[in-house]
């Protein structure tokens, strides 16, 4: 041990003595074995932490960790698809499902769920489900023959409230709705996304298009006392096509159910809604992955004569090169960032903003900043800290709580609220 370090140890004993005694203490410190010094340091650390024993995790503060989910199917190598911010210690599962071109319901779907160790609190995000319908019976029969799957089926169009009441709640054990409210911010985002896609649809001959978006959030209660928050969005695309046999018109409907989530928690869990807002507001989609997926499926839609059916890595040379180039661009940009931080996690993508719009019905979203940039996080907590790594955060309402002191970790720095 250095002279200064030993002096500090001796000073911590709060001994007041004359100079000769101090010299003797310094000499004694220098003669301590490593085991003696380790025991002394541990004793001081334990004593310090004991002073903060009144801070209880889950009550005075909660640590959130960012977890990352990869697409292990669609590309030549696993690619990070999105990340989520969940309480430390919670379990989670996620998957990216590819229904290949030519299959009953081609597309890319994702699942995600996370729960606390006791299993009493759980958030589940369900994959999108597509329902088709036509006023022409022959078209419906054709679809029944080859387009039924877990994610695609036939049903007459319905709005979000009807889906919640007639389909979703019965699937969940028929909990009792406490409140149901429309989420206008999500509806606006759905309409914006549709307008961006409408131009492509018109190139396929779909000239007469109508779009009807709806979105709801509901608070529910089960008979066993559990509570829950449910969200669901429904977008109905209506296409009017001429019928060359009758001289009239047929209506084609595609009803897409998205933003389908369920958060379940005990009735006596006072901090459950805050956890919900942080988790829902913490999803971030990797734009490099998303853009690659969107371009791929657009290519599939345009090219009706695909020579080989498979995932991106097994497609024709042009599509495979597109995927490789997108991954390379993303990896290069990530490598160029300081400390390999992901700038895209500091921004909200379109679907992530939809998550945020749902939680705004509970409380507003606030921006916090640290050395790595600005993060949009759920409000409801008075203080936020980070370790400036884009991954670890602590949220608290206790004005006396300071993680750098409690955990003796000086990397924790309080974040600032910004506009």
N, C-alpha and C positions, 0 to 999 in steps of 0.2 A: 504494500500500500504506500502511496506517496505521502509526504509530510502533510500536505494540505488535506488529503482525504482523511488521514488519521486525526488531524486537528478538528475536522468537522465532526467526526464521530465522538471525540471527547467533548466537544462543545455541546453536542446534543444531550449529554448527561446533565446539563445545566449546573455544573459544579463551579462554584466560585472559590478560588484559592489564590494564594500568593504565587509568584512566578516560579520558585523552585518546585512547588508541588505540580504546577502545570507541566514543567519540564519532565518530571517523573512520569506523569500520565502519558505524555507523548512517547516516552521511551517504552512504557508498558504497551501502548498501542502498537508500536512497531514490532513488539515481541509476540503479538497475538498470532495464533495459527490461522490459516484460511478458514478452517472450520469454525473457530471462535468468531471471526468477523462475519461469516455468513449467518451464524445464529443471531448475532447482534443486529445485523441488518434486517433479518426476517422479523425479529421482535419489534423493531421500530416500525417496519411496514405494517405489521399486524395491528400495532397500537394506533397507527394513523388511520387505517381503514376502519378500525372499530369506532372511531369518532364519527364515521359516516354510516354506521349500521342502521340508522333510522331510514335511509333511502331504500325503498323496496322496488325491485324491478317489476314492471307491470302496473305499479301504482304511481311512483314518483318519476319514473322514466322508462323508456322502452328503446331497445336497440334494434335498428332495422338494417338488414343486409341485402345487397343486390345479388340476385341469382340469375344465371344466364342459361338459356335454353337453345339447343342447337337443332338444326335440320340435318338428320343423318341419312336421308334418303335421296333428296332431289339433286344433289350435286356430286361431283367427283370426290369431294372431301367434305367432312362435316363443316357446316357454316352456322355461325351464331345467327339465330332468327330474331330473338327478342330477349328482353330482360325484365325482371320483376323485382319490386322492393317488398320484402316480407319481414316480419319480426324474427329476430335471431332465435334459432332453435326450432322454428316451425319446419315441418316436413313439406315437401312439394313434389309434384310430378308434372311432366309436360310432354307433349308429343306433337310432331308435325306429320300429318297424314297426306299422302299423295294418292289420289284416285287418278290413275293413268289415263292418257288420251285413248279413247275408244272404249273405256269402261262405262258402267251404268251411270256414273255421276262423276265425270272427270273434274278435277279441281284440287286445290290445296286447302286443307282444313287443319285447325290447331285446337288442342285441348290443354287445359291447365287447371291444377287444383293445388291448394295449400291449406294446411290445418295445423293447429297447435298440438303439442305433444299429447295432450289429454284427449284430443279428438272432439272436444266440445265446440270449438270454433273452427269453421271451415269455409273457404271461398272456392267455388267451382266456376270456371268459365267454359262454356260448352261450345262445340264447333257450330258453324253456320249450317242451317238446314234449308234446302231449296224445295219448294212445292210448285208443281206445274199444273196448269188446267187450261182446257180449251173448250169453247162452246161447241166445237165440231166433235161429234162422237167418234168419228173415224180416227181423228188425231189422238183422242184420249186412249183409244184402244191400241194404237201404235205405241204410245208411250208406256202403256201398261206392259207391253210385251218385252221391253228391254231397258227401261229407265228407272227401275225401282232399286233403291239401295238404302243404306243407313242414313245417308245424307240427302237423298233425293227421292221424292215420292209425289203422288198426286193428291191434290185437295183443292177445293174451291178457295178463292182468295179470302183473306180475313185480315183484320187490323191487329195491332199489338194488344189491345185490351181483350179482344176475342180470343187470341191465342193464349194469353195469360189465364183467362178464366176457364176456357174449354179444354185446353191441352196441357199447359205447363203445370198449373196448380194440382190437377189430378195426378200427374206424374210424380209430384213431390209429396204425395200423401194428403193432399187437400187441406193445406193450412188455411186458416181464416184470414182474409185480407183486413188489415187495420186501416190502411189508406192506399190509394192509388192516384198517381199524378202523372200528367204528361211531361215530357222533358223536351222543351222546344229547342234547346241548343243542339241536341242530338239530331233532331229532325232537320235542322238547317244544315248540319254536316252531311247527312245522308243525301239531301237534295243537291248539295254542291258536288259530291262524288258522282251522283248520277249524271248531272249535267256534263261532267268531264267525260263520261263514258258514252253519252248519247250520240256524239259524233261518229264514234266507231260503229255503233249499232245501225246507224243510218246507212253506212257503207254496205251493209249486208241486205239492204232493201227494206229495213224497218222504218218507213217514213212517218207513220202515225204512232207516236209514242206518248204515253202518259205515265206519270210516276206518282205514287201515293205513299209517302213515308209516315209512319207513326212510331212513337217510342214512349214507353211507360216505365215507371219505377213504383214498386209496391212494398209496403211493410206488412209482414205477415206474422201470425202466431200459430204454433202447432198445439195440439191438445195436451202434449206432455210438458208444455211451458216454454219450449224453445221459441226464440224469435228469429226473424230473418228479413233480409233485404233482397229483393228480386228486381232484375232489370231485363228488359227485352225490347228489341226494335224489329219492326217489320216494314219492308219496302216492297210494294206491289208495282211491277212493271207491266203495263198494259199495252199490247200491240194490236192494232187493227189491220187485218190482212184481207184482201179480196178473195172470194170463193169463186173460182172460175167455173164450177159446176152449177152453182145456183144463181150466180150473178149478184149475190149479196156479199156480206162480209162476215168474217169469223173473228172472234176475240181470243187472243192468246195471253195467258197470265203467268207470270213468274213471281212467286211470293218468296222472298228471302228473309229468313229469321236470323237475326244477328244480335250482337251485344247481349247474349243470353247468359246471365250469371245469377248465382245464388250464394248469399252469405248467411250462414247460420251461426247463432251464438246464444249462450244462456241468458235468460231474462235478467239475472242479477249481475251481468258483466257490464259495468258502467262505462268502461273504455272501449267497448266493441265498435261503436260508430266511428271513433277516431281511427282505430286500426283499419276499418273498412275504407275510410277516405284516403289514408296513406297508401294502402295496397292498390286500390283502384287507380289512384293518381300516379302510381309509380311505374306503370308499364311503359316500356320503350321498345319500339320495333326498329330493327336494323334496316335502314333504308336501302342498303346495298342488297340485302337478301330480298326485301320486298320488291324492289325494282326488277331484279332478275326473275322473280316468280311472275310478276305481271307481264313482263316482256315475253317470257316463255309462253304463257297461256294466250297472249295476243297472237303470237306466231302460230299457235295451234289453231286458233279460230280462223286466221286468215288462210293458212295452208290446209285445205281440205284433204289433200292427198299426201299425208305424212307417210313416208316409206317404212318407217320403223316405229313401233309403239313401245314406249318405255319411259323411264325417268329422264331428267335433263342430261345426265351423263351418257345415256344410251341413244340420244336423238341424233339427227343428222349433224354433219360436221359444223355447219354454220351455227346451229343452236348450241352445240357443245362449246364452241369457241366463245359464244356470247356469255355462257355461264362462267367459263374460266376467266374471261376478261373482267367480268363484274367482280368476281372474288378477288382477283389480283388488284383491281383498283381499290376495293375496300380494305384489303390487307395492307396495301402500301400507305393509304391514308392513315390507318390506325398506327402503323409503325412510325409515321412522321410526327405523331402527337407526343407532346411532353409526357413522360411517364406512361405512355401508351394509353392515355385516357381517351374515352370515346365521346367525341363532341356530340354525337347524335343522341346520347343519353341525357344531355342537358336541354334537349328540345322536344317538343311534342309533335309527333306525327299525327296524321289525320285520325286514324283509329284510336290513338292514345287520347286525343282531345275528346273523343266521344266518351271514354271512361271518365274524363274530368268533368264533362257536362253532367253526368249522372250524380257525381258527388257534390256538385255545386248546389243541388237541391237540399243538401244537408247543411253545408257551409262553404264559404268561398275558398278559392285556392290562392295561396300566396307564393311569392318568389323568394327564395333564399339564395345567398351567394357565399362562396368560399373562394379559395385561391384557384380552384380549377374552373370556375365559371358559375353560371346562374342555373338554379334548379327550380322547377315548378313543383311544389309540394303542397299537400293538403293542409289547410288551416285547422285550427282547433287546439294546437299546442302553442305555448307561449315562447318556448325556446327551442332552438335546434343547433346541434353540433355535428361536425364531420371530421374525418381524419384526412381530408383533402386527397382522397383516393377514388372518389366517385362511387364507392361501394358501401361504406360504413357511415351510418347516421344515428344520432340519438335525439329523441324528441322528449320534451318534458314540460310540465306546467309548474314545477316547483322552482321558485326563484332562487333557492339556496343550493340547488343541485349544480355541481360542476364536475363533469366526468374526468377532467384532467387530474383533479384531486382525488376523487373517489377511486379511480382505477390506477392512479399514479402513472398516467400515460399522457405525456405532454403533447402528443400528436393530436389530441382532441382540441379543436378550436371552435368557438361559437360562431355560427353563421349569422349573417346580417340579412334582415328583411330588405328587399329592394323592389322597385316597381318593374 
